[in-house]
Amino acid sequence: MDALTSASLGARRNEDIALDLLKFVAATAGVGRPAVASTGFSGSAIPKPEEHVCQLLDLYSRCLKAVEGKGPETEATQ
């Protein structure tokens, strides 16, 4: 029973760390924020809310892989 409890706590801990990393990266890089309309030239159209969600979900999966040690360089060598 203790092994099961500690195993679930370990998995949850990785998810919590990945979520905190997601929050940090998203706030720092401005991922998931709606674009602010400005006067003059605009390089891209305003993204849809679905695109924001997809960006955040992709970023979360990348953060979780990084926390678990399954980054892009490890996937390429496997």
C-alpha positions, 0 to 999 in steps of 0.5 A, a space after each residue: 500500500 505504501 509503494 502505491 501511495 508513494 508511486 502516485 505521489 511521485 507521478 503527481 509531483 512531476 505533473 505539479 512541477 511541469 505545471 509550474 514550469 508551464 506557468 513560468 514559461 508562458 508568463 515569460 514568453 507571453 504564450 497563450 495571451 491574446 494579441 493586443 491590437 495595435 495601429 500600423 502593420 500587424 505581422 499576423 492575424 489574431 490567433 483563435 482561442 483554440 490555437 491558444 489552448 493548443 499552444 498551452 497543451 503542447 507547452 505543457 507536454 513539453 514541460 512534462 517531458 523535460 521534468 521526466 528527463 525525456 527531452 528532445 535530445 533523449 528521444 532522438 537517441 532512442 
